[in-house]
Amino acid sequence: METFTPHVIKSFKHDGHLHRMWLENWLVPERLLHESHRAESMLVLINSQTKIVEADGKEWVSRIPGVSFFIPGQWFNVVALIEEAGVRYYCNVASPPYVNGRVITYIDYDLDVIRMPAGDVHVVDREEYERHKLAYHYSTVVESKVEQGLQQLLGRVTSAKAPFRDELVLSYYEQWRERGAEG
């Protein structure tokens, strides 16, 4: 029987410096993935009360369970946060994921899309993106990929295309908990 395996998620900025690390995330075995997720070779990871390390070394522990979705080749990733009011989706416009062993890395390009439990959608941190675009000298290729990633992400959010289905997020989390929350 396949088990959930521990992974580290590392987020970097364009200049290569570490932005944030999530130290304990559990990869959902492929056979437990929903067919729509398997069809896109999504990496689905679960975390709950994981230690998070910021770029400045500050550490804290997440209080909200999360289910993260990484899609190879896509310039965004999605974190579904399981809150009392429902599932809130926090989406990062970012480089496609890179996997090396049990470490998943990506470059965070600041722009975020938040879909609230009630369905309203917000694009945030545009000013931060504009500031970093100048500071890090993003190429026109990167700028184009970021904008394309943002538009593809917004398209998925508004059409409720994978991974924006609350029942699947909750199902992954429950399956993980039923296995003793550690595989």
ROTOR-334885 format. One record per residue: z, x, y of N, C-alpha, C in turn; residue in one letter. Coordinates in pm, 1 decimal, padded with zeros to 6 digits, m for minus. Atoms other than C-alpha are relative to their C-alpha. Layout:
// ROTOR-334885
{{Z; X; Y}; {Z; X; Y}; {Z; X; Y}; 'a'} ...
//
This chain:
// ROTOR-334885
{{00000.0; 00084.2; m00119.1}; {00000.0; 00000.0; 00000.0}; {00000.0; 00088.1; 00124.6}; 'm'} {{00003.4; m00074.5; m00125.3}; {m00095.6; 00134.0; 00340.4}; {00120.3; m00037.2; 00084.7}; 'e'} {{m00112.8; 00025.6; m00088.4}; {00179.8; 00166.7; 00595.3}; {m00039.8; 00026.6; 00144.6}; 't'} {{00016.0; m00029.8; m00141.3}; {00206.9; 00176.0; 00969.8}; {00038.0; 00147.2; 00018.1}; 'f'} {{m00028.4; m00142.1; m00017.1}; {00190.3; 00542.5; 01073.0}; {00033.8; 00031.2; 00145.6}; 't'} {{m00041.2; m00031.5; m00137.9}; {00361.1; 00695.5; 01378.0}; {m00104.9; 00083.9; 00072.8}; 'p'} {{00093.0; m00071.9; m00086.5}; {00142.7; 00819.5; 01663.3}; {00063.0; 00018.8; 00138.1}; 'h'} {{m00036.2; m00023.8; m00139.5}; {00196.6; 00965.4; 02009.9}; {m00121.6; m00037.3; 00083.9}; 'v'} {{00107.2; 00029.7; m00095.0}; {m00008.0; 00833.5; 02302.3}; {00026.2; 00082.4; 00125.1}; 'i'} {{m00011.7; m00083.1; m00119.8}; {m00072.5; 01075.0; 02590.0}; {m00107.8; m00039.3; 00100.0}; 'k'} {{00089.4; 00033.4; m00109.5}; {m00225.8; 00977.2; 02921.0}; {m00004.4; 00118.5; 00096.1}; 's'} {{00018.1; m00111.0; m00093.2}; {m00369.5; 01244.6; 03150.6}; {m00070.7; m00049.9; 00125.2}; 'f'} {{00081.1; 00024.0; m00118.8}; {m00517.3; 01252.5; 03498.9}; {m00125.9; 00085.4; m00011.0}; 'k'} {{00130.5; m00065.1; 00005.7}; {m00869.9; 01376.2; 03568.3}; {00008.8; 00152.8; 00006.2}; 'h'} {{m00013.0; m00145.5; m00012.7}; {m00747.5; 01727.4; 03659.0}; {00068.7; 00063.8; m00120.1}; 'd'} {{m00058.0; m00053.3; 00123.1}; {m00586.6; 01763.5; 03315.9}; {00151.1; m00003.3; m00007.6}; 'g'} {{m00145.5; 00002.0; 00011.4}; {m00222.4; 01719.8; 03406.1}; {00048.1; m00128.5; m00067.5}; 'h'} {{m00057.5; 00112.7; 00073.3}; {m00006.3; 01493.3; 03193.5}; {00043.5; m00108.2; 00097.7}; 'l'} {{m00043.1; 00114.4; m00080.9}; {00049.4; 01147.6; 03339.1}; {00120.2; m00068.1; m00065.3}; 'h'} {{m00107.6; 00073.0; 00069.8}; {00266.1; 00976.7; 03073.9}; {m00020.7; 00013.6; m00150.1}; 'r'} {{00005.2; m00003.7; 00146.7}; {00352.3; 00993.4; 02701.6}; {00088.4; m00110.1; m00056.8}; 'm'} {{m00076.9; 00096.4; 00077.7}; {00466.2; 00718.0; 02466.3}; {00023.0; 00067.4; m00135.4}; 'w'} {{m00027.8; m00088.8; 00112.4}; {00642.7; 00901.1; 02184.6}; {m00001.9; m00064.6; m00137.3}; 'l'} {{m00003.5; 00062.4; 00132.3}; {00662.3; 00643.9; 01906.3}; {m00078.3; m00130.5; 00001.2}; 'e'} {{00089.6; 00114.9; 00010.7}; {00377.1; 00404.7; 01838.7}; {m00045.5; m00007.1; m00144.4}; 'n'} {{00031.3; 00016.9; 00142.1}; {00288.3; 00259.8; 01499.8}; {m00139.4; m00056.5; m00014.6}; 'w'} {{00139.0; 00041.0; 00019.8}; {m00079.6; 00241.1; 01402.2}; {m00007.5; m00106.3; m00108.9}; 'l'} {{00019.8; 00108.2; 00096.5}; {m00171.6; m00085.5; 01229.2}; {m00104.0; 00046.7; m00101.7}; 'v'} {{00098.5; m00039.3; 00101.9}; {m00343.1; m00009.3; 00895.2}; {m00128.2; m00082.5; 00013.9}; 'p'} {{00129.8; 00066.0; m00017.4}; {m00714.0; m00094.1; 00900.2}; {m00009.0; m00131.2; m00076.5}; 'e'} {{00011.6; 00122.0; 00080.8}; {m00679.6; m00352.5; 00622.7}; {00075.5; m00117.9; 00061.0}; 'r'} {{m00073.8; 00108.7; m00065.2}; {m00437.0; m00552.6; 00841.8}; {m00063.0; m00044.2; 00132.8}; 'l'} {{00065.5; 00035.4; m00126.4}; {m00671.9; m00563.3; 01141.4}; {m00078.6; m00130.0; m00013.9}; 'l'} {{00083.3; 00118.5; m00006.9}; {m00833.8; m00889.6; 01241.8}; {m00145.4; 00045.7; m00004.4}; 'h'} {{00140.3; m00039.5; 00016.9}; {m01207.4; m00885.0; 01162.4}; {m00066.3; 00036.7; 00131.9}; 'e'} {{00061.7; m00031.7; m00129.4}; {m01301.5; m00885.2; 01533.8}; {00044.1; 00137.8; 00048.8}; 's'} {{m00049.7; m00132.3; m00039.2}; {m01088.7; m00574.4; 01585.3}; {m00058.5; 00107.8; m00091.6}; 'h'} {{00057.2; m00093.8; 00096.7}; {m01211.2; m00402.6; 01269.7}; {m00147.9; 00024.9; 00032.8}; 'r'} {{00142.6; m00011.9; m00030.7}; {m01572.8; m00470.3; 01375.0}; {m00026.9; 00099.6; 00112.2}; 'a'} {{00015.9; m00095.1; m00111.1}; {m01519.0; m00257.6; 01688.0}; {00076.2; 00130.2; m00025.1}; 'e'} {{m00078.0; m00119.8; 00036.5}; {m01314.6; 00009.8; 01504.7}; {00118.3; 00021.9; 00093.7}; 's'} {{m00114.6; m00011.2; m00090.9}; {m01019.6; m00067.4; 01732.5}; {00116.0; 00071.6; m00066.8}; 'm'} {{m00128.6; m00054.8; 00039.8}; {m00704.7; 00135.8; 01707.7}; {00103.3; m00093.7; 00060.6}; 'l'} {{m00102.2; 00092.9; m00045.8}; {m00412.6; m00106.0; 01730.7}; {00134.4; 00062.2; m00033.2}; 'v'} {{m00131.1; m00063.3; 00018.3}; {m00063.6; 00036.7; 01781.7}; {00109.0; m00088.8; 00057.1}; 'l'} {{m00113.9; 00080.2; m00042.8}; {00275.7; m00124.0; 01819.6}; {00111.9; 00093.0; 00041.5}; 'i'} {{m00121.9; m00072.9; m00034.3}; {00577.2; 00005.3; 02004.1}; {00104.9; m00097.5; 00048.8}; 'n'} {{m00113.4; 00079.5; m00045.2}; {00918.5; m00131.3; 02077.8}; {00114.7; 00096.8; 00022.1}; 's'} {{m00108.8; m00090.8; m00037.1}; {01193.0; 00056.2; 02257.4}; {m00036.0; 00145.3; m00029.4}; 'q'} {{00044.2; m00138.1; 00017.6}; {00991.5; 00375.7; 02250.2}; {00036.2; 00081.6; 00123.1}; 't'} {{m00027.0; m00090.6; m00111.0}; {01080.9; 00675.9; 02461.5}; {m00132.0; 00030.3; 00069.4}; 'k'} {{00116.0; m00029.5; m00083.2}; {00837.3; 00731.2; 02747.6}; {00037.1; 00117.7; 00089.8}; 'i'} {{m00022.3; m00117.9; m00082.3}; {00807.8; 01065.0; 02926.3}; {m00104.4; 00001.0; 00111.3}; 'v'} {{00088.0; m00003.3; m00116.5}; {00662.7; 01075.7; 03278.6}; {m00043.0; 00143.6; 00029.7}; 'e'} {{00052.2; m00132.4; m00035.6}; {00468.5; 01367.4; 03429.4}; {00108.3; 00091.3; 00056.8}; 'a'} {{m00105.9; m00081.1; m00060.8}; {00777.5; 01482.1; 03618.8}; {00115.3; 00030.2; m00096.3}; 'd'} {{m00103.5; m00025.7; 00099.8}; {00981.8; 01497.0; 03296.6}; {00100.9; m00112.0; m00015.7}; 'g'} {{m00092.2; 00112.5; 00009.9}; {01172.7; 01175.4; 03361.8}; {m00027.7; m00075.9; m00129.4}; 'k'} {{00013.2; 00074.1; 00124.9}; {01239.4; 00987.4; 03038.6}; {00065.1; m00136.6; 00014.3}; 'e'} {{m00057.5; 00133.8; 00004.1}; {01304.3; 00620.0; 02984.1}; {m00045.2; m00067.3; m00128.3}; 'w'} {{00031.7; 00072.5; 00123.0}; {01287.3; 00367.3; 02702.7}; {m00057.7; m00135.9; 00037.3}; 'v'} {{00062.4; 00129.4; m00027.4}; {01053.0; 00069.8; 02707.5}; {00089.7; m00111.6; m00053.6}; 's'} {{m00082.4; 00113.3; 00042.0}; {01234.1; m00261.6; 02688.8}; {m00083.7; m00114.9; m00053.6}; 'r'} {{00088.2; 00109.8; 00038.3}; {00931.8; m00481.6; 02622.2}; {m00090.5; 00047.0; m00113.7}; 'i'} {{00091.2; m00037.9; 00108.3}; {00748.3; m00468.2; 02288.3}; {m00145.0; m00005.8; 00048.5}; 'p'} {{00139.5; m00005.1; m00040.3}; {00384.1; m00375.4; 02327.3}; {m00092.1; 00022.2; m00118.7}; 'g'} {{00105.2; m00022.7; 00097.2}; {00067.5; m00385.9; 02122.1}; {m00117.1; 00057.9; 00079.6}; 'v'} {{00105.7; m00070.1; m00073.6}; {m00193.3; m00133.5; 02242.5}; {m00130.6; m00002.6; m00078.0}; 's'} {{00133.1; 00007.1; 00058.7}; {m00566.4; m00156.2; 02179.6}; {m00089.1; 00106.8; 00063.2}; 'f'} {{00094.8; m00102.1; m00043.4}; {m00806.8; 00138.0; 02202.3}; {m00130.2; m00025.1; m00073.9}; 'f'} {{00130.5; 00027.2; 00058.5}; {m01178.4; 00083.9; 02145.5}; {m00087.5; 00123.1; 00021.0}; 'i'} {{00084.8; m00119.1; m00014.6}; {m01393.4; 00389.8; 02072.9}; {m00119.4; m00027.1; 00091.0}; 'p'} {{00115.1; 00010.1; m00089.2}; {m01653.1; 00446.2; 02344.5}; {00020.5; m00085.1; 00124.1}; 'g'} {{m00022.6; 00088.1; m00115.1}; {m01500.4; 00198.1; 02590.6}; {00086.8; 00069.2; 00105.5}; 'q'} {{m00071.2; m00062.2; m00111.7}; {m01374.7; 00305.5; 02933.3}; {00116.3; m00087.1; 00048.4}; 'w'} {{m00123.7; 00072.2; m00030.9}; {m01055.5; 00100.6; 02919.0}; {00083.0; m00006.7; m00126.4}; 'f'} {{m00087.4; 00033.5; 00111.9}; {m00756.5; 00031.6; 02699.0}; {00091.5; m00112.1; 00044.2}; 'n'} {{m00075.7; 00122.2; m00027.4}; {m00529.5; m00269.1; 02674.8}; {00137.1; 00009.7; m00065.2}; 'v'} {{m00135.1; 00009.5; 00054.6}; {m00155.4; m00303.2; 02632.5}; {00045.9; m00144.3; 00018.6}; 'v'} {{m00049.5; 00137.7; m00003.5}; {m00032.1; m00651.6; 02543.5}; {00152.2; 00007.1; m00005.8}; 'a'} {{m00145.9; m00005.0; m00010.0}; {00331.1; m00683.5; 02652.9}; {00057.8; m00136.4; m00037.3}; 'l'} {{m00055.8; 00124.7; 00051.8}; {00532.5; m00944.1; 02466.4}; {00127.0; m00032.2; 00077.8}; 'i'} {{m00109.9; 00037.0; m00088.9}; {00756.4; m01106.1; 02727.5}; {00046.4; m00141.9; m00029.1}; 'e'} {{m00053.4; 00135.9; 00021.9}; {00970.5; m01419.0; 02729.7}; {m00096.7; m00106.9; 00050.2}; 'e'} {{00092.3; 00098.2; m00058.3}; {00712.4; m01597.5; 02948.9}; {m00132.7; m00007.6; m00074.6}; 'a'} {{00125.9; m00004.9; 00073.2}; {00430.5; m01506.2; 02709.7}; {m00054.6; 00141.7; m00002.1}; 'g'} {{00061.5; m00132.2; 00009.3}; {00189.2; m01218.2; 02659.4}; {m00065.8; 00033.9; 00133.7}; 'v'} {{00060.9; m00053.9; m00122.1}; {00103.6; m01014.6; 02969.7}; {m00083.0; 00120.3; m00041.8}; 'r'} {{00089.6; m00109.4; 00035.4}; {m00195.1; m00782.5; 02934.3}; {m00009.6; 00096.6; 00117.6}; 'y'} {{00012.0; m00106.2; m00099.5}; {m00179.7; m00455.2; 03124.8}; {m00112.2; 00090.4; m00048.5}; 'y'} {{00120.6; m00069.0; 00044.7}; {m00519.6; m00288.9; 03107.6}; {m00029.2; 00118.6; 00091.4}; 'c'} {{00031.1; m00122.2; m00072.7}; {m00601.7; 00066.0; 03211.1}; {m00149.4; 00027.1; m00003.7}; 'n'} {{00136.0; m00052.6; m00001.6}; {m00948.3; 00166.6; 03324.2}; {00018.7; 00149.2; m00026.5}; 'v'} {{m00028.4; m00134.5; 00048.4}; {m00961.6; 00497.9; 03141.1}; {m00115.2; 00049.6; m00084.9}; 'a'} {{00101.7; m00056.7; 00088.6}; {m01179.0; 00734.4; 02944.9}; {00018.3; m00056.5; m00139.8}; 's'} {{m00015.4; 00042.7; 00139.1}; {m01249.1; 00643.0; 02583.8}; {00109.4; 00083.5; m00068.2}; 'p'} {{m00107.7; m00073.0; 00067.6}; {m00967.5; 00743.0; 02348.0}; {m00053.2; 00118.7; m00079.2}; 'p'} {{00029.3; m00115.1; 00084.1}; {m00968.0; 01079.8; 02177.4}; {00115.5; 00012.0; m00098.2}; 'y'} {{m00104.0; m00006.8; 00102.8}; {m00780.2; 01107.6; 01848.8}; {m00002.2; 00137.9; m00064.0}; 'v'} {{m00016.8; m00129.1; 00066.0}; {m00650.1; 01437.2; 01715.0}; {00124.2; m00011.5; m00088.2}; 'n'} {{m00113.0; 00021.2; 00090.7}; {m00434.8; 01385.4; 01408.2}; {00068.5; m00130.3; 00034.9}; 'g'} {{m00077.5; 00119.7; m00035.7}; {m00160.2; 01145.2; 01510.6}; {00029.9; m00006.0; 00149.9}; 'r'} {{m00012.8; 00003.3; m00145.7}; {m00209.3; 01191.7; 01883.1}; {m00125.9; m00063.7; 00057.7}; 'v'} {{00109.7; 00067.6; m00068.3}; {m00425.4; 00960.9; 02094.5}; {00011.1; 00035.6; 00147.3}; 'i'} {{m00002.2; m00037.2; m00141.2}; {m00521.7; 01084.9; 02440.5}; {m00112.0; m00072.0; 00074.3}; 't'} {{00102.9; 00055.0; m00088.0}; {m00715.3; 00944.7; 02733.3}; {00029.2; 00044.2; 00142.7}; 'y'} {{m00016.9; m00027.9; m00142.6}; {m00770.6; 01005.0; 03104.3}; {00012.4; m00133.0; 00072.2}; 'i'} {{m00027.6; 00121.6; m00075.5}; {m00621.6; 00735.3; 03326.9}; {m00069.9; 00010.0; 00135.8}; 'd'} {{00072.1; 00000.3; m00127.4}; {m00846.7; 00645.8; 03621.3}; {00057.4; m00101.6; 00099.6}; 'y'} {{m00080.2; 00072.8; m00099.3}; {m00580.7; 00446.5; 03809.2}; {m00023.8; m00149.8; 00007.9}; 'd'} {{00025.9; 00143.1; m00011.7}; {m00755.1; 00109.3; 03827.0}; {00060.2; m00073.6; m00119.2}; 'l'} {{m00061.3; 00080.1; 00105.4}; {m00564.7; m00152.1; 03630.3}; {m00036.2; m00146.1; 00019.6}; 'd'} {{00022.0; 00144.1; m00001.3}; {m00631.0; m00511.5; 03539.1}; {00119.2; m00061.5; m00070.9}; 'v'} {{m00115.1; 00067.8; 00059.3}; {m00335.7; m00738.9; 03473.4}; {m00036.1; m00146.0; m00019.7}; 'i'} {{00016.3; 00142.8; 00026.4}; {m00370.9; m01073.2; 03302.8}; {00137.4; m00056.0; m00032.4}; 'r'} {{m00132.2; 00059.3; 00014.0}; {m00056.8; m01278.8; 03340.2}; {00000.1; m00105.0; m00111.9}; 'm'} {{m00007.1; 00101.3; 00107.2}; {00069.6; m01518.2; 03069.5}; {m00066.6; m00132.4; 00037.0}; 'p'} {{00060.9; 00125.7; m00042.8}; {m00054.5; m01813.5; 03277.1}; {m00152.0; 00011.4; 00013.3}; 'a'} {{00144.2; m00017.6; m00002.7}; {m00404.3; m01662.9; 03280.7}; {m00056.6; 00060.3; 00127.1}; 'g'} {{00054.7; m00058.8; m00122.5}; {m00434.9; m01533.8; 03638.5}; {m00020.3; 00149.9; m00018.7}; 'd'} {{00043.9; m00138.1; 00018.5}; {m00604.1; m01194.5; 03664.9}; {00004.2; 00073.3; 00134.4}; 'v'} {{m00011.2; m00081.6; m00120.8}; {m00538.3; m00916.1; 03916.9}; {m00053.3; 00140.0; m00027.7}; 'h'} {{00041.3; m00140.5; 00003.7}; {m00715.6; m00584.5; 03976.0}; {00090.4; 00072.9; 00098.5}; 'v'} {{m00096.9; m00069.9; m00083.9}; {m00459.0; m00337.0; 04111.0}; {m00029.8; 00150.4; 00003.1}; 'v'} {{00004.6; m00146.0; m00018.2}; {m00433.5; 00023.9; 04229.2}; {m00136.3; 00053.0; 00043.5}; 'd'} {{00129.8; m00044.7; m00051.5}; {m00778.0; 00039.0; 04392.8}; {00019.0; 00115.7; 00099.0}; 'r'} {{m00026.1; m00106.3; m00098.2}; {m00626.6; 00255.1; 04674.2}; {00030.6; 00131.9; m00069.2}; 'e'} {{m00033.0; m00120.8; 00076.1}; {m00486.0; 00501.6; 04421.8}; {m00127.6; 00060.2; m00059.9}; 'e'} {{00127.6; m00047.1; 00054.1}; {m00827.2; 00524.2; 04254.8}; {m00081.7; 00069.8; 00108.7}; 'y'} {{00079.0; m00058.3; m00109.3}; {m01000.1; 00590.1; 04587.8}; {00058.0; 00134.0; 00043.7}; 'e'} {{m00066.7; m00124.1; m00038.5}; {m00743.6; 00858.6; 04676.6}; {m00026.6; 00110.5; m00102.8}; 'r'} {{00021.5; m00099.5; 00105.0}; {m00777.3; 01034.3; 04339.7}; {m00148.4; 00035.8; m00015.8}; 'h'} {{00144.3; m00027.7; 00006.9}; {m01157.9; 01003.9; 04346.0}; {m00034.5; 00116.2; 00092.8}; 'k'} {{00022.7; m00109.4; m00095.2}; {m01154.1; 01229.8; 04651.1}; {00075.0; 00126.0; m00040.4}; 'l'} {{m00083.7; m00116.8; 00032.2}; {m00869.1; 01456.5; 04542.9}; {m00050.4; 00075.6; m00122.7}; 'a'} {{00043.3; m00062.6; 00124.8}; {m01010.0; 01520.7; 04193.2}; {m00151.5; 00018.6; m00007.5}; 'y'} {{00144.9; m00018.6; m00008.0}; {m01377.7; 01517.4; 04298.4}; {m00072.6; m00061.3; m00120.3}; 'h'} {{00069.8; 00066.9; 00109.1}; {m01497.4; 01258.2; 04048.3}; {m00150.1; 00012.1; 00018.9}; 'y'} {{00146.2; m00006.1; m00005.7}; {m01862.7; 01303.7; 03966.2}; {m00055.4; m00142.1; 00009.4}; 's'} {{00061.6; 00132.5; m00005.3}; {m02107.8; 01018.9; 04015.8}; {m00003.9; m00062.4; m00139.4}; 't'} {{m00001.7; 00052.1; 00137.6}; {m02119.0; 00988.1; 03634.2}; {00135.5; m00064.3; m00028.8}; 'v'} {{m00133.9; 00056.0; 00022.8}; {m01740.5; 00936.4; 03618.5}; {00017.1; m00128.5; 00080.4}; 'v'} {{m00011.7; 00120.1; m00082.9}; {m01750.9; 00690.1; 03909.0}; {m00074.9; m00117.1; m00063.0}; 'e'} {{00080.5; 00103.9; 00063.9}; {m02025.6; 00494.9; 03731.3}; {00067.9; m00052.3; m00126.4}; 's'} {{m00068.4; 00039.8; 00123.6}; {m01836.9; 00492.3; 03399.4}; {00125.2; m00082.2; 00031.0}; 'k'} {{m00120.8; 00073.5; m00039.2}; {m01516.3; 00375.9; 03572.5}; {m00037.4; m00141.5; 00043.8}; 'v'} {{00042.0; 00133.2; m00047.9}; {m01696.8; 00089.5; 03748.4}; {m00052.1; m00084.8; m00115.4}; 'e'} {{00052.1; 00070.7; 00117.5}; {m01879.0; m00004.7; 03427.6}; {00116.1; m00045.3; m00089.6}; 'q'} {{m00117.2; 00035.2; 00080.7}; {m01547.2; 00003.3; 03236.8}; {00076.4; m00116.7; 00059.8}; 'g'} {{m00070.1; 00109.3; m00068.3}; {m01385.3; m00220.6; 03498.1}; {m00074.9; m00131.7; m00020.7}; 'l'} {{00078.0; 00123.4; 00015.0}; {m01669.9; m00474.7; 03478.1}; {00002.2; m00051.2; m00144.4}; 'q'} {{m00006.3; 00041.9; 00140.4}; {m01672.3; m00476.8; 03096.3}; {00137.2; m00057.0; m00034.0}; 'q'} {{m00135.6; 00048.4; 00021.9}; {m01296.2; m00519.2; 03092.5}; {00018.2; m00139.0; 00059.7}; 'l'} {{m00012.1; 00131.9; m00063.9}; {m01308.0; m00808.4; 03339.9}; {m00079.0; m00106.1; m00076.8}; 'l'} {{00078.2; 00093.9; 00080.7}; {m01580.0; m00969.6; 03129.6}; {00075.6; m00044.2; m00124.1}; 'g'} {{m00078.7; 00034.2; 00119.3}; {m01359.9; m00953.8; 02820.2}; {00119.1; m00088.4; 00036.6}; 'r'} {{m00117.2; 00077.7; m00040.9}; {m01058.4; m01087.3; 03007.0}; {m00039.1; m00144.3; 00028.2}; 'v'} {{00036.2; 00136.2; m00040.3}; {m01238.8; m01386.6; 03156.1}; {m00058.2; m00082.2; m00113.7}; 't'} {{00056.2; 00074.7; 00112.3}; {m01411.9; m01477.3; 02830.0}; {00093.9; m00003.0; m00121.1}; 's'} {{m00100.5; m00005.8; 00107.9}; {m01098.4; m01417.9; 02618.3}; {m00055.8; 00067.9; m00125.3}; 'a'} {{00055.0; m00077.1; 00111.6}; {m01295.1; m01172.8; 02401.3}; {00104.6; 00102.2; m00045.4}; 'k'} {{m00094.8; m00095.6; 00056.3}; {m01105.4; m00932.2; 02174.6}; {00023.6; 00115.8; 00096.7}; 'a'} {{m00120.9; 00037.9; 00073.2}; {m00836.3; m00816.2; 02216.5}; {00086.2; m00105.6; 00069.5}; 'p'} {{m00078.3; 00093.5; m00080.9}; {m00728.3; m01096.8; 02452.6}; {00028.5; m00131.4; m00071.7}; 'f'} {{m00041.3; 00118.8; 00075.8}; {m00585.2; m01338.2; 02195.1}; {00148.2; 00014.7; m00034.0}; 'r'} {{m00145.3; m00010.0; 00014.2}; {m00210.8; m01391.8; 02214.7}; {00046.7; m00012.9; m00144.4}; 'd'} {{m00047.2; 00022.9; 00136.9}; {m00177.7; m01518.0; 01857.1}; {m00019.2; 00123.6; m00087.2}; 'e'} {{00020.5; m00122.4; 00077.3}; {m00322.1; m01193.7; 01718.4}; {00099.3; 00108.6; 00041.1}; 'l'} {{m00100.9; m00094.9; m00048.5}; {m00093.9; m00981.8; 01936.7}; {00133.6; m00028.9; m00068.2}; 'v'} {{m00128.1; 00038.7; 00059.5}; {00208.5; m01174.7; 01810.4}; {00000.5; 00021.9; m00150.9}; 'l'} {{00010.9; m00020.5; 00144.2}; {00084.1; m01156.1; 01451.8}; {00018.6; 00146.7; m00037.0}; 's'} {{m00016.9; m00143.4; 00027.4}; {00055.1; m00775.9; 01463.0}; {00146.6; 00040.8; 00014.3}; 'y'} {{m00139.1; m00036.8; m00024.9}; {00402.4; m00744.8; 01607.3}; {00091.2; m00053.0; m00112.4}; 'y'} {{m00082.2; 00057.8; 00107.1}; {00553.0; m00978.4; 01345.4}; {m00021.9; 00071.7; m00133.0}; 'e'} {{00027.9; m00073.8; 00123.5}; {00378.2; m00798.4; 01057.7}; {00074.1; 00133.5; m00000.1}; 'q'} {{m00068.2; m00128.9; m00012.2}; {00522.0; m00470.0; 01183.2}; {00150.4; m00018.7; m00017.9}; 'w'} {{m00145.3; 00026.6; 00012.8}; {00872.8; m00616.1; 01216.5}; {00037.0; m00035.3; m00142.7}; 'r'} {{m00028.4; 00039.2; 00139.0}; {00853.1; m00768.7; 00867.0}; {00002.9; 00118.6; m00093.7}; 'e'} {{00002.3; m00120.4; 00084.0}; {00786.3; m00422.7; 00725.5}; {00112.7; 00094.5; 00038.6}; 'r'} {{m00115.2; m00081.8; m00036.2}; {01112.9; m00298.3; 00868.1}; {m00021.4; 00077.7; 00127.7}; 'g'} {{00029.7; m00061.5; m00129.2}; {00961.1; m00195.8; 01202.5}; {m00024.1; 00149.9; m00010.9}; 'a'} {{00032.8; m00142.7; 00011.3}; {00873.2; 00145.0; 01061.5}; {m00096.8; 00023.9; m00114.5}; 'e'} {{00101.8; m00021.4; 00100.8}; {00594.3; 00094.0; 00815.0}; {00033.1; m00066.1; m00129.0}; 'g'} 
//
